[in-house]
Amino acid sequence: MDSFVLPLEWTSTMRPLQDKCDPTPYEDVNALFLSDMGQPLSEIFDYFNPEPIGVASLAQVHIAHHRESGKTVAVKVSCPGNAYFFTSILIIVAATSWFT
């Protein structure tokens, strides 16, 4: 995370959010997928690895086999609560932008 916008103290504190996060449980991923895509994972993928290959504060990535194309794909799933998170961040940035 670059410190050209935020002070170094903030960026060093937030750095672990880039790649040292707990994964969203598979059940929540499936529910989120159903809510956003209108279909459960099992209808879109022949195989969906419930263990993500990468996790960060905003999303995680799973390996899956796409039923229609027959291809192995990487599926990036946004973490639940991102809309609230982004709104909160924008409010904080707007409120503190006059400090610089």
Buried (B, 14 or more C-beta within 10 A) or exposed (E): EEEEEBEEEEBEEEEEEEEEBEBBEBEEBBBBBBEEEEEEBEEBBEEBBEEBEEBBBBBBBBBBBBEEEEEEEEBEBBBBEEEEEEEEEEEEEEEEEEEE
